[in-house]
Amino acid sequence: MTRKKVKLAYIVNDSARKATFKKRKRGLMKKVSELSTLCGIEACAIVFSPYDAQPELWPSPIGVQRVLSQFKKMPEMEQSKKMVNQETFLRQRIAKANDQLKKMRKDNREKEMTRLMFQSLTAAKGLHALNMLDLNDLTWLIDQNLKDITKRIDSLKKPPPRSQPHPHPHPQPPPPPQTAAWLMELVSPQDQMGFVGDDMLLPFGDQTYSHNNAMWSNAFFP
């Protein structure tokens, strides 16, 4: 059963806010302990609240002092490198959300223009009612598709890489010349015309091959 998404807003009810604070504080201390144990780092936590007279420290007051002293020994530039306050944190979240929104708008626009392109190709919808912005986006999409097709065609035209033959430590001697003569004696002149049927294969002796007499000629292949 999935958890219900919690709305990140100030809890007005006092008892509910206090119960949430205690629960989240225990979770925070547990996460800090897990982070320190799993990653082998020095970490500490200081939590002030209106419900306790003294702040709660983790792992201990001595451990907190040790971590803070190590932090203060660092240069000021290193100390404030990744330090953010509430305003900076919210600005970063807003900028990230805006970037995601721009990406989603771009994806939706591309899908819309792709659908329009296919509708125009099938004559399901004309281009007369489009404004200049739609025409520009449609032109850009068509150009991108043409570039992708051209790249695909160029990649198919390239010959496949030749595999390098493995050198043999002891090269095999060529077969004796009588082997070829022995094979030719086994095949009769009638057998040299191919297998069963007159239209199945070309004669073995016919060396003039063209697209007109090709057995599996296809206009899609050169």
Secondary structure, 3 states (H helix, E strand, C coil): CCCCCCCCCCCCCHHHHHHHHHHHHHHHHHHHHHHHHHHCCCCCEEECCCCCCCCEEECCHHHHHHHHHHHHCCCHHHHCCCCCCHHHHHHHHHHHHHHHHHHHHHHHHHHHHHHHHHHHHCCCCCCCCCCHHHHHHHHHHHHHHHHHHHHHHHHHHCCCCCCCCCCCCCCCCCCCCHHHHHHHHHCCCCHHHCCCCCCCCCCCCCCCCCCCCCCCCCCCCC
